[in-house]
């Protein structure tokens, strides 16, 4: 448990920091930008969906990412006539690629299970993550073009859509567009058509987009008391400084997040009572993650302390042909896709990865190289029905899980393969 404590601290304060940044409105301008930059174009909307989902994914919480993305963009998808499945697919892919962030969970699990530094594991994988995200943007562009062609065939060219979309960026309280609301039979009098779309499509409370956008939990409520618009530049600089220090690897990651969280809470919420409320707001996520880390420490301790890991690893070594052994890291990269789809991250990283790493050590492959190989499959993992956040995503968007899987799984595999090819090309994962 002592070995796992730094990981627990890292996740604890990462959730507090990024949760606080969402609460105080750091990401609100980005959401407004997405809504205004769409300009009635399905291609732009789908690509900017990936940008928004990727930006919010920096908090390492898939549920928050999906809540914000769906709540902010589903009304516009519905008004444009785009399939909500496209929204769920793109958001799922972006979050899956960025799920390898050190505070996202899998990287911390792999680092803890193999007793390697999270920064030593993650920093060399940054080019793979960047190219993986670029792949998501390309896939989003193709999906957007496909939707634009489908709308044209359905007799909904952009000029007609533009007329229907009038008023989407009006502030809360603005008069609804008579043509758009009347044509689509939107909600009751006084409720704009986009607001009705939120109510009908996402099941949340209604609000107009632009300066008035919310989600089911009120995270994006423009009138929420936690907003700190006068401190947005301070919070932006603090977040940028945090990411720079993490990349430089000059201090332990857990210590960096402790300091950043303390600064963020004291500056944004000077009163101690408000600081307690801000932390308590994210208590459910914190308790679940930290409890998981310490419970996993018991599992890893039993597996290693009893010698079970060594015994099973020796069995694998005898079963793997010697000429294939030097490819162990590449094999694990490929296997991480189906294994993390059918298994939870805890089962894979704390139950299977130590065994595979022990076996790979017989062929000169280091634990940190195996840890990097093991996180390649995260884009596929995030599409698994075992991931509660993914189930939340399809539920919010009212999308059938089978329809979502038909479009997302093979695209997630493409993202993983691009990340793997990049890591191999850069020598981050050994080949042969």
Secondary structure as a PSIPRED ss2 file (coil, helix, strand):
# PSIPRED VFORMAT (PSIPRED V4.0)

   1 X C   1.000  0.000  0.000
   2 X H   0.000  1.000  0.000
   3 X H   0.000  1.000  0.000
   4 X H   0.000  1.000  0.000
   5 X H   0.000  1.000  0.000
   6 X H   0.000  1.000  0.000
   7 X H   0.000  1.000  0.000
   8 X H   0.000  1.000  0.000
   9 X H   0.000  1.000  0.000
  10 X H   0.000  1.000  0.000
  11 X H   0.000  1.000  0.000
  12 X H   0.000  1.000  0.000
  13 X H   0.000  1.000  0.000
  14 X H   0.000  1.000  0.000
  15 X H   0.000  1.000  0.000
  16 X H   0.000  1.000  0.000
  17 X H   0.000  1.000  0.000
  18 X H   0.000  1.000  0.000
  19 X H   0.000  1.000  0.000
  20 X H   0.000  1.000  0.000
  21 X H   0.000  1.000  0.000
  22 X H   0.000  1.000  0.000
  23 X H   0.000  1.000  0.000
  24 X C   1.000  0.000  0.000
  25 X C   1.000  0.000  0.000
  26 X C   1.000  0.000  0.000
  27 X C   1.000  0.000  0.000
  28 X H   0.000  1.000  0.000
  29 X H   0.000  1.000  0.000
  30 X H   0.000  1.000  0.000
  31 X H   0.000  1.000  0.000
  32 X H   0.000  1.000  0.000
  33 X H   0.000  1.000  0.000
  34 X H   0.000  1.000  0.000
  35 X H   0.000  1.000  0.000
  36 X H   0.000  1.000  0.000
  37 X H   0.000  1.000  0.000
  38 X C   1.000  0.000  0.000
  39 X C   1.000  0.000  0.000
  40 X C   1.000  0.000  0.000
  41 X C   1.000  0.000  0.000
  42 X H   0.000  1.000  0.000
  43 X H   0.000  1.000  0.000
  44 X H   0.000  1.000  0.000
  45 X H   0.000  1.000  0.000
  46 X H   0.000  1.000  0.000
  47 X H   0.000  1.000  0.000
  48 X H   0.000  1.000  0.000
  49 X H   0.000  1.000  0.000
  50 X H   0.000  1.000  0.000
  51 X H   0.000  1.000  0.000
  52 X H   0.000  1.000  0.000
  53 X H   0.000  1.000  0.000
  54 X H   0.000  1.000  0.000
  55 X H   0.000  1.000  0.000
  56 X H   0.000  1.000  0.000
  57 X H   0.000  1.000  0.000
  58 X H   0.000  1.000  0.000
  59 X H   0.000  1.000  0.000
  60 X C   1.000  0.000  0.000
  61 X C   1.000  0.000  0.000
  62 X H   0.000  1.000  0.000
  63 X H   0.000  1.000  0.000
  64 X H   0.000  1.000  0.000
  65 X H   0.000  1.000  0.000
  66 X H   0.000  1.000  0.000
  67 X H   0.000  1.000  0.000
  68 X H   0.000  1.000  0.000
  69 X H   0.000  1.000  0.000
  70 X H   0.000  1.000  0.000
  71 X H   0.000  1.000  0.000
  72 X H   0.000  1.000  0.000
  73 X H   0.000  1.000  0.000
  74 X H   0.000  1.000  0.000
  75 X H   0.000  1.000  0.000
  76 X H   0.000  1.000  0.000
  77 X H   0.000  1.000  0.000
  78 X H   0.000  1.000  0.000
  79 X H   0.000  1.000  0.000
  80 X H   0.000  1.000  0.000
  81 X C   1.000  0.000  0.000
  82 X C   1.000  0.000  0.000
  83 X C   1.000  0.000  0.000
  84 X H   0.000  1.000  0.000
  85 X H   0.000  1.000  0.000
  86 X H   0.000  1.000  0.000
  87 X H   0.000  1.000  0.000
  88 X H   0.000  1.000  0.000
  89 X H   0.000  1.000  0.000
  90 X H   0.000  1.000  0.000
  91 X H   0.000  1.000  0.000
  92 X H   0.000  1.000  0.000
  93 X H   0.000  1.000  0.000
  94 X H   0.000  1.000  0.000
  95 X H   0.000  1.000  0.000
  96 X H   0.000  1.000  0.000
  97 X H   0.000  1.000  0.000
  98 X H   0.000  1.000  0.000
  99 X C   1.000  0.000  0.000
 100 X C   1.000  0.000  0.000
 101 X C   1.000  0.000  0.000
 102 X C   1.000  0.000  0.000
 103 X C   1.000  0.000  0.000
 104 X C   1.000  0.000  0.000
 105 X C   1.000  0.000  0.000
 106 X H   0.000  1.000  0.000
 107 X H   0.000  1.000  0.000
 108 X H   0.000  1.000  0.000
 109 X H   0.000  1.000  0.000
 110 X H   0.000  1.000  0.000
 111 X H   0.000  1.000  0.000
 112 X H   0.000  1.000  0.000
 113 X H   0.000  1.000  0.000
 114 X H   0.000  1.000  0.000
 115 X C   1.000  0.000  0.000
 116 X C   1.000  0.000  0.000
 117 X C   1.000  0.000  0.000
 118 X H   0.000  1.000  0.000
 119 X H   0.000  1.000  0.000
 120 X H   0.000  1.000  0.000
 121 X H   0.000  1.000  0.000
 122 X H   0.000  1.000  0.000
 123 X H   0.000  1.000  0.000
 124 X H   0.000  1.000  0.000
 125 X H   0.000  1.000  0.000
 126 X H   0.000  1.000  0.000
 127 X H   0.000  1.000  0.000
 128 X H   0.000  1.000  0.000
 129 X H   0.000  1.000  0.000
 130 X H   0.000  1.000  0.000
 131 X H   0.000  1.000  0.000
 132 X H   0.000  1.000  0.000
 133 X H   0.000  1.000  0.000
 134 X H   0.000  1.000  0.000
 135 X H   0.000  1.000  0.000
 136 X H   0.000  1.000  0.000
 137 X H   0.000  1.000  0.000
 138 X H   0.000  1.000  0.000
 139 X H   0.000  1.000  0.000
 140 X H   0.000  1.000  0.000
 141 X H   0.000  1.000  0.000
 142 X H   0.000  1.000  0.000
 143 X H   0.000  1.000  0.000
 144 X H   0.000  1.000  0.000
 145 X H   0.000  1.000  0.000
 146 X H   0.000  1.000  0.000
 147 X H   0.000  1.000  0.000
 148 X H   0.000  1.000  0.000
 149 X H   0.000  1.000  0.000
 150 X H   0.000  1.000  0.000
 151 X H   0.000  1.000  0.000
 152 X H   0.000  1.000  0.000
 153 X H   0.000  1.000  0.000
 154 X C   1.000  0.000  0.000
 155 X C   1.000  0.000  0.000
 156 X C   1.000  0.000  0.000
 157 X C   1.000  0.000  0.000
 158 X H   0.000  1.000  0.000
 159 X H   0.000  1.000  0.000
 160 X H   0.000  1.000  0.000
 161 X H   0.000  1.000  0.000
 162 X H   0.000  1.000  0.000
 163 X H   0.000  1.000  0.000
 164 X H   0.000  1.000  0.000
 165 X C   1.000  0.000  0.000
 166 X C   1.000  0.000  0.000
 167 X C   1.000  0.000  0.000
 168 X C   1.000  0.000  0.000
 169 X C   1.000  0.000  0.000
 170 X C   1.000  0.000  0.000
 171 X C   1.000  0.000  0.000
 172 X C   1.000  0.000  0.000
 173 X C   1.000  0.000  0.000
 174 X C   1.000  0.000  0.000
 175 X C   1.000  0.000  0.000
 176 X C   1.000  0.000  0.000
 177 X C   1.000  0.000  0.000
 178 X H   0.000  1.000  0.000
 179 X H   0.000  1.000  0.000
 180 X H   0.000  1.000  0.000
 181 X H   0.000  1.000  0.000
 182 X H   0.000  1.000  0.000
 183 X H   0.000  1.000  0.000
 184 X H   0.000  1.000  0.000
 185 X C   1.000  0.000  0.000
 186 X C   1.000  0.000  0.000
 187 X C   1.000  0.000  0.000
 188 X C   1.000  0.000  0.000
 189 X C   1.000  0.000  0.000
 190 X C   1.000  0.000  0.000
 191 X C   1.000  0.000  0.000
 192 X C   1.000  0.000  0.000
 193 X H   0.000  1.000  0.000
 194 X H   0.000  1.000  0.000
 195 X H   0.000  1.000  0.000
 196 X H   0.000  1.000  0.000
 197 X H   0.000  1.000  0.000
 198 X H   0.000  1.000  0.000
 199 X H   0.000  1.000  0.000
 200 X H   0.000  1.000  0.000
 201 X H   0.000  1.000  0.000
 202 X H   0.000  1.000  0.000
 203 X C   1.000  0.000  0.000
 204 X C   1.000  0.000  0.000
 205 X C   1.000  0.000  0.000
 206 X C   1.000  0.000  0.000
 207 X C   1.000  0.000  0.000
 208 X C   1.000  0.000  0.000
 209 X C   1.000  0.000  0.000
 210 X C   1.000  0.000  0.000
 211 X C   1.000  0.000  0.000
 212 X C   1.000  0.000  0.000
 213 X C   1.000  0.000  0.000
 214 X C   1.000  0.000  0.000
 215 X C   1.000  0.000  0.000
 216 X C   1.000  0.000  0.000
 217 X C   1.000  0.000  0.000
 218 X C   1.000  0.000  0.000
 219 X C   1.000  0.000  0.000
 220 X C   1.000  0.000  0.000
 221 X C   1.000  0.000  0.000
 222 X C   1.000  0.000  0.000
 223 X C   1.000  0.000  0.000
 224 X C   1.000  0.000  0.000
 225 X C   1.000  0.000  0.000
 226 X C   1.000  0.000  0.000
 227 X C   1.000  0.000  0.000
 228 X C   1.000  0.000  0.000
 229 X H   0.000  1.000  0.000
 230 X H   0.000  1.000  0.000
 231 X H   0.000  1.000  0.000
 232 X H   0.000  1.000  0.000
 233 X H   0.000  1.000  0.000
 234 X H   0.000  1.000  0.000
 235 X H   0.000  1.000  0.000
 236 X H   0.000  1.000  0.000
 237 X H   0.000  1.000  0.000
 238 X H   0.000  1.000  0.000
 239 X H   0.000  1.000  0.000
 240 X H   0.000  1.000  0.000
 241 X H   0.000  1.000  0.000
 242 X H   0.000  1.000  0.000
 243 X H   0.000  1.000  0.000
 244 X H   0.000  1.000  0.000
 245 X H   0.000  1.000  0.000
 246 X H   0.000  1.000  0.000
 247 X H   0.000  1.000  0.000
 248 X H   0.000  1.000  0.000
 249 X C   1.000  0.000  0.000
 250 X C   1.000  0.000  0.000
 251 X C   1.000  0.000  0.000
 252 X C   1.000  0.000  0.000
 253 X H   0.000  1.000  0.000
 254 X H   0.000  1.000  0.000
 255 X H   0.000  1.000  0.000
 256 X H   0.000  1.000  0.000
 257 X H   0.000  1.000  0.000
 258 X H   0.000  1.000  0.000
 259 X H   0.000  1.000  0.000
 260 X H   0.000  1.000  0.000
 261 X H   0.000  1.000  0.000
 262 X H   0.000  1.000  0.000
 263 X H   0.000  1.000  0.000
 264 X H   0.000  1.000  0.000
 265 X H   0.000  1.000  0.000
 266 X H   0.000  1.000  0.000
 267 X H   0.000  1.000  0.000
 268 X H   0.000  1.000  0.000
 269 X C   1.000  0.000  0.000
 270 X C   1.000  0.000  0.000
 271 X C   1.000  0.000  0.000
 272 X H   0.000  1.000  0.000
 273 X H   0.000  1.000  0.000
 274 X H   0.000  1.000  0.000
 275 X H   0.000  1.000  0.000
 276 X H   0.000  1.000  0.000
 277 X H   0.000  1.000  0.000
 278 X H   0.000  1.000  0.000
 279 X H   0.000  1.000  0.000
 280 X H   0.000  1.000  0.000
 281 X C   1.000  0.000  0.000
 282 X C   1.000  0.000  0.000
 283 X H   0.000  1.000  0.000
 284 X H   0.000  1.000  0.000
 285 X H   0.000  1.000  0.000
 286 X H   0.000  1.000  0.000
 287 X H   0.000  1.000  0.000
 288 X H   0.000  1.000  0.000
 289 X H   0.000  1.000  0.000
 290 X H   0.000  1.000  0.000
 291 X H   0.000  1.000  0.000
 292 X H   0.000  1.000  0.000
 293 X H   0.000  1.000  0.000
 294 X H   0.000  1.000  0.000
 295 X H   0.000  1.000  0.000
 296 X H   0.000  1.000  0.000
 297 X H   0.000  1.000  0.000
 298 X H   0.000  1.000  0.000
 299 X H   0.000  1.000  0.000
 300 X H   0.000  1.000  0.000
 301 X H   0.000  1.000  0.000
 302 X H   0.000  1.000  0.000
 303 X H   0.000  1.000  0.000
 304 X H   0.000  1.000  0.000
 305 X H   0.000  1.000  0.000
 306 X C   1.000  0.000  0.000
 307 X C   1.000  0.000  0.000
 308 X H   0.000  1.000  0.000
 309 X H   0.000  1.000  0.000
 310 X H   0.000  1.000  0.000
 311 X H   0.000  1.000  0.000
 312 X H   0.000  1.000  0.000
 313 X H   0.000  1.000  0.000
 314 X H   0.000  1.000  0.000
 315 X H   0.000  1.000  0.000
 316 X H   0.000  1.000  0.000
 317 X H   0.000  1.000  0.000
 318 X H   0.000  1.000  0.000
 319 X H   0.000  1.000  0.000
 320 X C   1.000  0.000  0.000
 321 X C   1.000  0.000  0.000
 322 X H   0.000  1.000  0.000
 323 X H   0.000  1.000  0.000
 324 X H   0.000  1.000  0.000
 325 X H   0.000  1.000  0.000
 326 X C   1.000  0.000  0.000
 327 X C   1.000  0.000  0.000
 328 X H   0.000  1.000  0.000
 329 X H   0.000  1.000  0.000
 330 X H   0.000  1.000  0.000
 331 X H   0.000  1.000  0.000
 332 X H   0.000  1.000  0.000
 333 X H   0.000  1.000  0.000
 334 X H   0.000  1.000  0.000
 335 X H   0.000  1.000  0.000
 336 X H   0.000  1.000  0.000
 337 X H   0.000  1.000  0.000
 338 X H   0.000  1.000  0.000
 339 X H   0.000  1.000  0.000
 340 X H   0.000  1.000  0.000
 341 X H   0.000  1.000  0.000
 342 X H   0.000  1.000  0.000
 343 X C   1.000  0.000  0.000
 344 X C   1.000  0.000  0.000
 345 X H   0.000  1.000  0.000
 346 X H   0.000  1.000  0.000
 347 X H   0.000  1.000  0.000
 348 X H   0.000  1.000  0.000
 349 X H   0.000  1.000  0.000
 350 X H   0.000  1.000  0.000
 351 X H   0.000  1.000  0.000
 352 X H   0.000  1.000  0.000
 353 X H   0.000  1.000  0.000
 354 X H   0.000  1.000  0.000
 355 X H   0.000  1.000  0.000
 356 X H   0.000  1.000  0.000
 357 X H   0.000  1.000  0.000
 358 X H   0.000  1.000  0.000
 359 X H   0.000  1.000  0.000
 360 X H   0.000  1.000  0.000
 361 X H   0.000  1.000  0.000
 362 X H   0.000  1.000  0.000
 363 X H   0.000  1.000  0.000
 364 X C   1.000  0.000  0.000
 365 X C   1.000  0.000  0.000
 366 X C   1.000  0.000  0.000
 367 X H   0.000  1.000  0.000
 368 X H   0.000  1.000  0.000
 369 X H   0.000  1.000  0.000
 370 X H   0.000  1.000  0.000
 371 X H   0.000  1.000  0.000
 372 X H   0.000  1.000  0.000
 373 X H   0.000  1.000  0.000
 374 X H   0.000  1.000  0.000
 375 X C   1.000  0.000  0.000
 376 X C   1.000  0.000  0.000
 377 X C   1.000  0.000  0.000
 378 X H   0.000  1.000  0.000
 379 X H   0.000  1.000  0.000
 380 X H   0.000  1.000  0.000
 381 X H   0.000  1.000  0.000
 382 X C   1.000  0.000  0.000
 383 X C   1.000  0.000  0.000
 384 X C   1.000  0.000  0.000
 385 X C   1.000  0.000  0.000
 386 X C   1.000  0.000  0.000
 387 X C   1.000  0.000  0.000
 388 X H   0.000  1.000  0.000
 389 X H   0.000  1.000  0.000
 390 X H   0.000  1.000  0.000
 391 X H   0.000  1.000  0.000
 392 X H   0.000  1.000  0.000
 393 X H   0.000  1.000  0.000
 394 X H   0.000  1.000  0.000
 395 X H   0.000  1.000  0.000
 396 X H   0.000  1.000  0.000
 397 X C   1.000  0.000  0.000
 398 X C   1.000  0.000  0.000
 399 X C   1.000  0.000  0.000
 400 X C   1.000  0.000  0.000
 401 X H   0.000  1.000  0.000
 402 X H   0.000  1.000  0.000
 403 X H   0.000  1.000  0.000
 404 X H   0.000  1.000  0.000
 405 X H   0.000  1.000  0.000
 406 X H   0.000  1.000  0.000
 407 X H   0.000  1.000  0.000
 408 X H   0.000  1.000  0.000
 409 X H   0.000  1.000  0.000
 410 X H   0.000  1.000  0.000
 411 X H   0.000  1.000  0.000
 412 X H   0.000  1.000  0.000
 413 X H   0.000  1.000  0.000
 414 X H   0.000  1.000  0.000
 415 X H   0.000  1.000  0.000
 416 X H   0.000  1.000  0.000
 417 X H   0.000  1.000  0.000
 418 X H   0.000  1.000  0.000
 419 X H   0.000  1.000  0.000
 420 X H   0.000  1.000  0.000
 421 X H   0.000  1.000  0.000
 422 X H   0.000  1.000  0.000
 423 X H   0.000  1.000  0.000
 424 X H   0.000  1.000  0.000
 425 X H   0.000  1.000  0.000
 426 X C   1.000  0.000  0.000
 427 X C   1.000  0.000  0.000
 428 X C   1.000  0.000  0.000
 429 X C   1.000  0.000  0.000
 430 X C   1.000  0.000  0.000
 431 X C   1.000  0.000  0.000
 432 X C   1.000  0.000  0.000
